[in-house]
């Protein structure tokens, strides 16, 4: 039953690469469109906004459609819009298309995770199934930026959008042939999924996800200047270190996914404390290469890799419905945006890259406190499978 999970992983991989591709082509797009790199950089935020807001709206509209049909429709639409970006040589039209592709990308995240949960062999294997699919997110983070940069440098930035659009269509065809045709959920199950969004317990667990991902990205967004300017690594060495960071996220994701169904709280406690510790080391000793390197790799092992445990905590109080998962994806996306923004503000105020590491450590500690409050006040509820 694992084979469909790997196809879902590849589906998520393409979308994750699209999310990061603009970051790797900022100067190329800026020169071509006659805009500043700052203006082009806003396309990243626009895409994230689409994921956070548009994704749940699309999933809500498709909530009674069979999962395979919904995913195929969303991936196909995403691929067509992705390949349409180079056809419009105007910033505002590109921004509109990135907003739409971001919305579709957010829906893909929610739909793939929901299918992974339904394909799990038992309710206590949901997190491990989801961790397989989340490898697509981890590999996308490793590959998206360098591949788009290489394509733009070798040919042009338009080729990157054409390539990912074509890849999206190929993935849609492969999903058509390989994914099982799961039945649509009933109207009652869909209503229950929507009703869960009114649960304070669910939103308190969303808050832990927001803080965890915010802590990680509040630091990760500024690893390049930290490694090059503070630690003194060359650009080429920095690229290799960031690639190593990506490989650590893949390793950590699989380890956490293996144990998250039974030990989610323990994993999160260890992860938050380790994340805070690694960020404090970076804040204090980033100027020392022998400290900066293991610090960055440690963040890769215990940062975004907590996702399977975060998902497990959400599933145990609200089930594995499509809307619950997609809103969770939106919260995680908001964590990326908020963490990066807070880290940037801290750097501007202190005029020191280490400030972003301190803010990340503080967010990780706050996440630990919120998690502790949850375990004191809430009784454990076993995960419930989605009813057909």
C-alpha positions in Angstrom: 0.0 0.0 0.0 3.0 2.3 0.2 3.4 2.7 -3.6 0.5 5.3 -3.9 2.2 7.2 -1.0 5.3 7.7 -3.1 3.3 9.0 -6.0 1.7 11.5 -3.7 5.2 12.4 -2.5 6.2 13.2 -6.1 3.1 15.2 -6.5 3.9 17.3 -3.5 7.5 17.6 -4.6 6.6 19.4 -7.8 4.4 21.9 -5.9 7.1 22.5 -3.3 9.6 23.2 -6.0 7.3 25.8 -7.5 6.9 27.5 -4.2 10.7 28.2 -4.0 11.6 28.7 -7.7 11.1 32.5 -7.8 13.6 32.8 -5.0 16.3 31.3 -7.2 15.6 33.6 -10.2 15.1 37.0 -8.6 17.8 38.9 -10.6 16.9 37.2 -13.9 13.2 38.0 -13.5 14.0 41.5 -12.4 16.1 42.3 -15.4 13.7 40.7 -17.8 10.6 42.5 -16.4 12.3 45.8 -15.7 11.5 45.6 -12.0 13.5 45.7 -8.8 14.5 42.5 -7.0 12.4 43.6 -4.1 9.3 43.9 -6.3 10.0 40.4 -7.7 10.5 39.1 -4.2 7.0 40.0 -3.3 5.9 37.2 -5.7 7.1 34.8 -3.0 4.7 36.3 -0.4 1.9 36.4 -3.0 2.3 32.7 -3.6 2.4 32.0 0.2 -0.8 34.1 0.6 -2.5 32.1 -2.0 -1.5 28.9 -0.3 -2.8 30.1 3.1 -6.1 31.6 2.0 -7.0 30.1 -1.4 -6.0 26.5 -0.6 -8.7 25.9 2.1 -11.3 27.6 -0.1 -10.6 25.2 -3.0 -10.7 22.2 -0.8 -13.9 23.3 0.7 -15.4 23.7 -2.8 -14.2 20.1 -3.6 -15.0 18.5 -0.3 -17.7 16.1 -1.7 -15.7 15.2 -4.8 -13.8 11.8 -4.7 -10.2 12.5 -3.5 -8.5 11.2 -6.7 -10.7 13.3 -9.0 -10.2 16.4 -6.8 -6.4 15.9 -6.7 -6.1 15.3 -10.5 -8.2 18.4 -11.2 -6.2 20.6 -8.9 -2.8 19.3 -10.1 -3.8 19.7 -13.8 -5.0 23.3 -13.2 -1.8 24.1 -11.3 0.4 22.7 -14.2 -1.5 24.8 -16.8 -1.3 28.0 -14.8 2.4 27.3 -14.0 3.2 27.0 -17.6 1.2 30.1 -18.4 3.4 32.4 -16.3 6.1 33.0 -19.1 3.4 33.8 -21.6 2.5 37.1 -19.9 5.3 39.6 -19.8 3.8 41.8 -17.1 4.4 41.8 -13.4 0.8 42.2 -12.3 -0.4 39.4 -14.5 2.4 37.2 -13.2 1.4 38.1 -9.7 -2.2 37.1 -10.4 -1.1 33.8 -11.8 1.3 33.2 -8.8 -1.7 33.9 -6.4 -3.7 31.3 -8.3 -1.0 28.7 -8.4 -0.3 29.3 -4.7 -4.0 28.6 -4.0 -3.9 25.4 -6.0 -0.6 24.4 -4.4 -2.1 24.8 -0.9 -5.0 22.6 -2.0 -2.5 20.0 -3.3 -0.8 19.9 0.1 -4.1 19.4 1.9 -5.4 16.8 -0.6 -2.2 14.7 -0.6 -2.0 14.6 3.2 -5.7 13.6 3.4 -5.2 10.8 0.9 -2.1 9.7 2.8 -4.1 9.5 6.0 -6.9 7.5 4.3 -4.4 5.1 2.8 -2.8 4.4 6.2 -3.2 0.7 7.1 -4.5 1.7 10.5 -5.4 4.8 12.5 -2.1 4.5 14.5 -0.1 4.5 11.3 -1.4 7.9 10.0 1.7 9.9 10.9 4.1 7.4 9.4 2.1 7.4 6.1 2.0 11.2 6.0 5.8 11.4 6.7 6.4 9.5 3.4 4.4 12.1 1.5 6.1 15.0 3.4 9.4 13.8 1.9 8.2 15.6 -1.2 8.2 18.9 0.8 11.7 18.2 2.1 13.2 17.3 -1.3 11.4 20.2 -2.9 13.1 22.5 -0.4 16.4 21.0 -1.3 16.0 21.0 -5.1 13.6 23.9 -5.9 15.9 26.9 -5.5 19.1 25.5 -7.0 17.4 23.9 -10.0 15.4 27.0 -10.8 18.6 29.1 -10.5 20.5 26.7 -12.8 17.8 26.7 -15.4 17.5 30.5 -15.4 21.3 30.8 -15.6 21.6 28.3 -18.5 18.5 29.3 -20.5 16.1 31.9 -19.0 13.6 32.2 -16.1 10.7 31.3 -18.4 12.1 27.8 -18.9 11.8 27.0 -15.2 8.0 27.7 -15.3 7.6 25.7 -18.5 9.6 22.8 -17.0 7.6 22.6 -13.8 4.3 23.0 -15.7 5.2 20.1 -17.9 6.3 18.1 -14.9 3.0 18.8 -13.3 1.1 17.4 -16.3 3.2 14.3 -16.3 2.6 13.8 -12.6 -1.2 14.2 -13.1 -1.1 11.5 -15.8 0.9 9.2 -13.5 -1.5 9.9 -10.6 -4.4 9.0 -12.9 -2.8 5.6 -13.6 -1.5 4.8 -10.1 -3.6 6.3 -7.4 -6.5 4.2 -6.0 -10.0 5.6 -6.5 -11.2 6.3 -3.0 -14.8 7.1 -2.5 -15.9 10.6 -1.6 -16.7 11.3 2.0 -20.3 11.6 3.0 -22.1 14.9 3.5 -22.2 14.2 7.2 -18.4 13.5 7.4 -17.8 16.7 5.4 -19.9 18.6 7.8 -18.1 17.1 10.8 -14.8 18.2 9.1 -16.0 21.7 8.9 -17.4 21.7 12.4 -14.0 20.7 13.8 -12.6 24.1 12.8 -14.6 25.5 15.7 -12.7 23.4 18.2 -10.4 25.4 20.6 -8.3 22.3 21.1 -7.6 22.1 17.3 -6.6 25.8 17.1 -4.3 25.4 20.1 -2.5 22.6 18.2 -2.5 24.8 15.1 -0.7 27.4 17.3 2.1 24.9 18.2 2.6 24.3 14.4 2.6 28.1 13.7 5.3 28.7 16.4 7.4 25.6 15.5 7.6 26.5 11.8 7.9 30.2 12.6 10.9 29.5 14.8 12.6 27.4 12.1 12.0 29.8 9.2 12.7 32.8 11.3 16.3 31.5 11.4 16.6 29.5 8.2 15.6 32.5 6.0 18.8 34.2 7.1 21.2 31.3 7.0 23.0 32.5 3.9 24.2 35.8 5.3 24.9 34.1 8.6 27.2 31.5 6.9 28.9 33.9 4.5 29.2 37.1 6.5 29.4 35.9 10.1 31.1 32.4 9.7 33.1 33.4 6.6 32.2 30.5 4.4 32.5 31.0 0.6 29.3 31.1 -1.5 30.1 27.7 -2.9 30.6 26.2 0.5 27.5 27.9 1.8 25.5 26.2 -1.1 26.9 22.8 0.0 26.0 23.5 3.6 22.5 24.4 2.7 22.2 21.3 0.6 23.4 19.3 3.7 20.7 21.1 5.6 18.1 19.9 3.2 19.4 16.3 3.4 19.1 16.6 7.2 15.4 17.6 6.9 14.8 14.4 4.8 16.5 12.3 7.4 14.8 13.9 10.4 11.4 13.8 8.7 11.6 10.0 8.3 12.8 9.4 11.8 10.0 11.6 13.3 7.5 10.0 11.0 8.4 6.5 12.2 7.6 7.3 15.9 5.2 10.2 15.7 2.0 8.1 15.9 2.9 6.9 19.4 5.3 9.5 20.8 4.3 12.8 19.2 4.4 14.9 22.4 7.8 13.5 23.4 9.2 14.1 19.9 8.0 17.7 20.0 9.4 18.4 23.4 12.8 17.0 22.4 12.6 18.8 19.0 11.7 22.2 20.5 14.4 22.1 23.1 17.0 20.9 20.5 15.9 23.6 18.1 16.1 26.3 20.7 19.6 25.0 21.7 20.9 24.9 18.2 19.7 28.5 17.5 21.2 29.8 20.7 24.5 28.2 19.6 24.2 30.0 16.3 23.3 33.3 17.9 26.4 33.1 20.2 29.0 31.4 18.0 28.0 31.9 14.4 31.4 33.7 13.8 33.1 30.4 14.5 32.8 28.0 11.4 33.2 24.9 13.6 30.1 26.0 15.6 28.0 27.4 12.7 28.2 24.3 10.6 26.8 21.8 13.1 24.3 24.4 14.3 22.8 24.8 10.8 22.7 21.0 10.3 21.0 20.5 13.7 18.3 22.9 12.8 17.7 20.8 9.7 17.4 17.7 11.8 14.9 19.1 14.4 13.1 22.0 12.6 10.5 21.4 9.9 11.1 17.7 10.5 8.6 18.0 13.3 5.8 18.2 10.8 4.7 14.5 11.1 4.4 14.9 14.9 2.5 18.2 14.4 0.1 16.5 12.0 -0.4 13.6 14.4 -1.4 16.0 17.2 -3.9 17.7 14.9 -5.3 14.3 13.6 -5.9 13.0 17.2 -8.2 15.9 18.1 -9.9 16.6 14.7 -9.5 13.6 12.4 -7.8 13.5 9.0 -10.4 15.4 7.0 -9.4 17.4 4.0 -10.4 20.8 5.3 -8.6 20.2 8.7 -5.4 19.3 6.9 -5.6 22.1 4.4 -6.1 24.7 7.1 -3.2 23.2 9.0 -1.1 23.7 5.8 -2.3 27.3 5.7 -1.2 27.8 9.3 2.2 26.3 8.6 2.6 28.6 5.6 1.7 31.6 7.8 4.4 30.3 10.2 6.9 30.5 7.3 5.9 34.1 6.4 5.6 35.3 10.0 8.8 33.7 11.1 10.7 35.2 8.2 9.2 38.6 8.8 9.9 38.6 12.6 13.5 37.5 11.9 13.9 40.3 9.4 12.5 42.9 11.8 14.8 41.7 14.6 17.9 41.9 12.3 16.9 45.5 11.2 16.4 46.5 14.9 19.7 45.0 16.1 21.7 45.3 12.9 22.9 41.8 13.6 22.0 38.5 11.9 22.2 36.8 15.2 19.0 38.5 16.2 17.0 36.2 13.9 18.5 33.2 15.7 17.4 34.6 19.1 13.9 35.2 17.9 13.7 31.7 16.5 14.9 30.3 19.9 12.3 32.3 21.7 9.5 31.1 19.4 10.7 27.5 20.0 10.5 28.0 23.7 7.0 29.5 23.5 6.0 26.5 21.4 7.3 24.2 24.2 5.2 26.2 26.8 2.0 25.9 24.7 2.6 22.2 24.2 3.1 21.7 28.0 -0.2 23.6 28.7 -2.0 21.3 26.3 -0.7 18.1 27.9 -1.8 19.4 31.3 -5.3 20.4 30.3 -6.4 17.9 27.5 -6.9 14.2 27.7 -5.4 12.2 24.8 -7.9 11.3 22.1 -7.0 8.5 19.7 -6.9 9.3 16.0 -10.1 8.6 14.1 -10.0 7.5 10.5 -12.1 9.3 7.9 -15.4 7.5 7.3 -16.3 6.7 3.8 
